Amino acid sequence: MRKYFLQFLIIIIAITIVIFLIRKRNKEEYVKIAGFTQGTSYHITYESRRGENLKNEIDTLLADFDKIFSTYLPSSVISRLNKNDTNVDINSHFIKLFDKAYEVYKATDGAFDITVAPVVNAWGFGFTEKADIDSSLIDSLLQYVGMNKVKLDQGKIWKKYKETMLDANGIAQGYSVDVTTGFLDKKGIRNYLVEIGGEVSTKGVNDKGVIWKIGLDKPIENNFAPGTYLQAILQVENRSLATSGNYRKFYEKDGVKYVHSIDPKTGYPVLKNLLSVTVLADDCMTADAYATGFMVMGVERTKTFLSSHKELEAYLIYSSDEGNYQVFITEGLKNNILE
């Protein structure tokens, strides 16, 4: 009887070892890659059964993306449009971004507007030299601002005024995240985190088998090291996140602080007390565009907007009249805050 028991025990141990070896062989590892794109950095973590390094393919993907939307490349699609080149071929990426930009432009009553480029440039936050600002210059430039002055028809961009220019910086970075996650999805990758310049999209779980965690920076002036001072940590499951704020991009002149968020209606930097806004949406392009628009809208308008747009979640950080930090968090996001 003992002999049969030992034989049975040996068989069980052998089966266990075989199962362990099979699982070990098939175990998917997490690959981390990083690089530079769009004047910023990117960090991507993804699960791969073969440990496949996709950096070269992703670098090529993002370089091709720049050839469409970078205002710093003279030969890019958007640069050629700004120079009124009538021979520009508009591809599906440009169409998708333009359509989303117009959707958010309408929803925010013009607070988000990719035609604000002439004014942004004049203030020194764009792709040309800063101008000598006065009210007459701003008034002259505002006549060229407004997405109602451009249209996309039959694969062509038509502008009412040749002086109208496009700047997709408030939406393109989020869209580059979506393009990258689309690439990973086609590869059959089920778990990943993609971060480009602070805009993030997640799918599945991390290497510990738990939902991805994202840190939100405190809106401290000159806080150029993301992750150094955190306001909160969020669990982000199969969603995208984008943050906009005025605590990194600004300059001071004659004792006056000028921030990069420009109101397309007035042509002047916003003077509202909203310091930063983080938006969660199903795709990063949408989150990015609304985060940009909300910075212009300010706290109260944004709260009202969010109350009727439950598809969006948001974390707002703003200063009170006494100068103290205050936060507003949508109800659907509160359970995702870890600390």
C-alpha positions in Angstrom: 0.0 0.0 0.0 2.9 2.3 0.9 4.5 1.6 -2.5 1.4 2.7 -4.4 1.1 5.8 -2.2 4.7 6.8 -3.0 4.1 6.2 -6.8 1.0 8.4 -6.6 2.9 11.1 -4.7 5.7 11.1 -7.3 3.1 11.4 -10.1 1.5 14.4 -8.4 4.8 16.1 -7.8 5.8 15.5 -11.5 2.5 17.0 -12.7 3.0 20.0 -10.4 6.5 20.6 -11.8 5.3 20.3 -15.4 2.5 22.8 -14.8 4.9 25.2 -13.0 7.4 25.0 -15.9 4.7 25.6 -18.5 3.3 28.6 -16.6 6.8 29.9 -16.2 7.5 29.5 -19.9 4.3 31.3 -20.8 4.5 33.9 -18.1 4.2 37.3 -19.6 6.7 39.9 -18.5 6.3 43.7 -18.3 8.5 45.8 -20.5 9.4 49.4 -19.8 10.5 51.8 -22.5 11.1 55.6 -22.5 12.1 58.2 -25.0 11.4 61.8 -26.2 8.7 63.2 -28.5 6.9 66.5 -29.0 9.4 68.3 -26.9 8.8 66.2 -23.9 9.3 62.6 -22.6 7.3 59.4 -22.8 7.2 56.4 -20.5 5.4 53.2 -21.5 4.9 49.9 -19.6 3.3 47.0 -21.2 2.9 43.2 -20.8 4.5 41.0 -23.4 4.7 37.2 -23.5 8.0 37.3 -25.4 9.4 40.4 -23.8 9.2 42.1 -27.1 10.7 45.6 -27.1 8.6 47.9 -29.2 10.6 51.1 -28.7 11.7 51.5 -32.4 8.2 51.0 -33.7 6.7 53.4 -31.2 9.5 56.0 -31.9 8.6 55.8 -35.6 4.9 56.1 -34.9 5.4 59.2 -32.8 7.8 60.7 -35.3 5.2 60.3 -38.0 2.7 61.9 -35.7 4.9 65.0 -35.4 5.0 65.2 -39.2 1.3 65.9 -39.0 0.8 68.1 -35.9 4.1 69.7 -34.9 4.1 73.5 -35.4 7.9 73.4 -35.1 8.4 71.3 -38.2 8.1 73.6 -41.3 7.1 70.6 -43.4 4.4 69.2 -41.1 0.8 69.2 -42.2 -0.3 71.8 -39.7 2.6 74.1 -40.6 1.8 73.9 -44.2 -1.8 74.7 -43.5 -0.8 77.7 -41.5 1.2 78.9 -44.5 -1.9 78.4 -46.7 -0.4 75.6 -48.8 -3.3 74.3 -50.9 -1.6 71.1 -51.8 -1.7 69.5 -48.3 -3.1 66.0 -48.0 -5.3 65.7 -44.9 -5.1 62.2 -43.5 -7.4 60.3 -41.1 -5.5 61.4 -38.0 -5.9 65.1 -38.9 -9.6 64.6 -39.6 -10.2 62.8 -36.3 -8.4 65.5 -34.3 -10.1 68.4 -36.1 -13.6 66.8 -35.6 -12.9 66.3 -31.9 -11.5 69.9 -31.6 -14.7 71.3 -33.1 -16.9 69.1 -30.9 -15.2 70.4 -27.7 -15.1 74.0 -29.1 -18.9 73.9 -29.5 -19.5 72.2 -26.1 -17.3 74.7 -24.2 -18.8 77.7 -26.1 -15.4 78.5 -27.6 -13.3 78.1 -24.4 -11.3 75.4 -26.3 -10.3 76.7 -29.7 -7.3 75.5 -31.9 -7.5 78.7 -33.9 -6.2 80.7 -31.0 -2.7 80.3 -32.4 -2.2 84.0 -33.6 -2.9 85.3 -30.1 -0.9 82.6 -28.3 2.0 83.4 -30.6 1.8 87.1 -29.8 2.0 86.4 -26.1 5.1 84.3 -26.6 3.6 80.9 -25.9 3.4 79.6 -29.4 5.7 78.9 -32.3 6.7 82.4 -33.4 8.5 85.3 -31.6 6.7 87.2 -28.9 5.1 90.5 -30.1 4.8 93.8 -28.4 1.4 93.5 -26.9 -1.2 96.2 -26.7 -5.0 96.2 -27.0 -5.0 97.2 -30.6 -2.9 94.2 -31.6 -5.1 91.8 -29.6 -8.2 93.2 -31.2 -6.7 92.9 -34.7 -5.7 89.3 -34.1 -9.1 88.2 -32.6 -10.8 88.6 -35.9 -8.9 85.6 -37.1 -9.8 83.4 -34.1 -12.7 81.0 -34.0 -13.3 77.5 -35.3 -16.4 78.9 -37.1 -13.9 80.6 -39.4 -12.4 77.3 -40.6 -14.0 74.1 -41.9 -13.0 70.7 -43.1 -14.7 69.7 -46.3 -13.8 66.9 -48.7 -10.4 66.3 -47.2 -9.4 70.0 -47.3 -9.2 72.8 -44.7 -10.9 76.0 -45.8 -10.1 79.2 -44.0 -12.2 82.4 -44.1 -9.0 84.4 -43.4 -5.6 83.4 -44.6 -4.2 84.9 -41.3 -6.1 82.2 -39.3 -3.7 79.6 -37.9 -4.1 76.3 -36.1 -2.3 75.2 -33.0 -3.2 71.7 -31.8 -1.0 71.7 -28.6 -4.0 71.6 -26.3 -5.2 68.3 -27.8 -2.5 66.7 -29.9 -0.5 65.3 -27.0 -3.6 63.5 -25.7 -4.3 62.2 -29.2 -0.7 60.8 -29.5 -1.4 58.7 -26.4 -4.5 57.3 -28.1 -2.5 56.6 -31.3 0.0 54.7 -29.2 -2.5 52.7 -27.3 -4.2 51.8 -30.6 -0.9 50.4 -31.7 -0.6 48.3 -28.5 -4.1 47.1 -28.9 -3.4 45.9 -32.4 -0.5 44.0 -31.0 -2.9 42.1 -28.7 -1.4 43.7 -25.6 -3.9 43.5 -22.7 -2.2 45.4 -20.0 -0.3 48.7 -20.4 0.2 52.2 -19.2 1.1 54.9 -21.7 2.3 58.4 -20.6 3.4 61.1 -22.9 4.2 64.5 -21.4 1.9 63.8 -18.4 -1.1 62.6 -20.4 -1.9 59.0 -19.5 -3.9 56.1 -20.7 -4.2 52.7 -18.9 -5.5 49.3 -19.7 -5.8 46.2 -17.4 -3.4 45.9 -14.5 0.3 46.4 -13.6 2.9 43.8 -13.0 1.6 43.2 -9.5 -1.9 42.4 -10.9 -3.5 45.6 -9.5 -5.1 48.6 -11.2 -2.6 51.2 -12.4 -1.9 54.1 -10.0 -1.3 57.7 -11.2 0.1 60.6 -9.2 -1.3 64.1 -9.5 1.3 66.8 -9.0 0.7 69.8 -6.7 0.3 73.0 -8.7 3.5 74.5 -7.3 5.2 77.2 -9.4 8.4 75.9 -11.1 7.5 72.3 -10.2 9.3 70.9 -13.2 10.0 67.4 -11.7 6.7 65.4 -12.0 6.1 63.1 -9.1 8.2 65.2 -6.6 5.3 66.9 -4.9 2.0 64.9 -5.2 -1.5 66.2 -4.5 -3.1 62.8 -4.8 -2.8 59.3 -6.2 -5.6 57.9 -8.4 -6.5 54.4 -9.5 -7.1 54.6 -13.2 -8.7 51.5 -14.8 -9.2 51.4 -18.6 -9.5 55.2 -18.9 -7.4 58.2 -19.9 -6.2 61.2 -18.0 -4.9 64.6 -18.9 -3.9 67.5 -16.8 -3.6 71.2 -17.6 -2.2 73.9 -15.4 -0.6 77.3 -15.2 2.1 76.6 -12.7 4.8 75.5 -15.2 4.3 77.6 -18.3 4.4 81.3 -17.5 6.7 84.2 -17.5 7.0 87.5 -15.5 7.5 90.9 -16.9 7.5 94.2 -15.0 6.2 92.3 -12.0 3.2 90.9 -13.9 2.8 87.1 -14.3 1.6 85.9 -17.7 0.3 82.4 -18.0 0.0 80.2 -21.1 -3.8 79.7 -20.9 -5.2 82.2 -23.3 -8.9 83.0 -23.4 -9.9 82.8 -27.1 -12.7 85.3 -26.5 -10.6 88.1 -24.9 -7.2 87.3 -26.3 -5.6 87.7 -22.9 -4.1 85.2 -20.4 -6.7 83.9 -18.0 -6.7 85.5 -14.5 -8.9 82.9 -12.8 -8.0 81.1 -9.6 -8.1 77.6 -11.2 -4.5 76.3 -10.8 -4.8 72.9 -12.4 -7.5 70.5 -13.7 -7.2 66.8 -14.3 -9.8 65.2 -16.6 -10.6 61.5 -17.0 -12.4 60.4 -20.1 -12.7 57.3 -22.3 -9.9 58.6 -24.6 -7.0 60.8 -24.0 -7.7 63.3 -26.8 -11.0 64.1 -25.2 -9.5 64.5 -21.7 -6.7 66.7 -23.1 -9.1 69.0 -24.9 -11.5 69.5 -22.0 -8.6 70.0 -19.5 -7.4 72.8 -21.8 -10.9 74.3 -22.1 -11.6 74.1 -18.4 -8.5 76.2 -17.5 -10.1 79.0 -19.6 -13.6 78.4 -18.2 -12.5 78.6 -14.5 -13.9 76.8 -11.5 -17.6 77.7 -11.4 -18.2 77.3 -15.2 -16.4 74.0 -15.1 -18.4 72.7 -12.1 -21.6 73.6 -13.9 -20.4 71.9 -17.1 -19.4 68.7 -15.3 -22.7 68.5 -13.6 -24.3 67.8 -17.0 -21.5 65.8 -18.5 -21.3 62.6 -16.5 -19.1 61.0 -19.1 -16.2 63.1 -17.7 -14.6 63.0 -14.3 -12.4 65.8 -13.0 -10.1 66.9 -10.1 -9.8 70.6 -9.8 -7.2 72.4 -7.7 -7.8 76.2 -7.1 -7.0 78.9 -4.7 -9.6 80.5 -2.4 -10.0 84.2 -1.9 -7.6 83.9 1.0 -5.0 82.1 -1.2 -5.5 78.6 0.3 -5.6 75.5 -1.8 -9.0 74.1 -2.5 -10.1 71.0 -4.4 -13.3 69.9 -6.2 -13.7 66.3 -7.1 -16.5 64.8 -9.2 -18.5 62.2 -7.3 -17.5 59.4 -9.7 -13.8 60.0 -9.1 -13.8 60.1 -5.3 -13.6 56.3 -4.9 -10.5 56.2 -7.1 -8.5 58.4 -4.8 -6.0 56.4 -2.8 -4.4 59.2 -0.7 
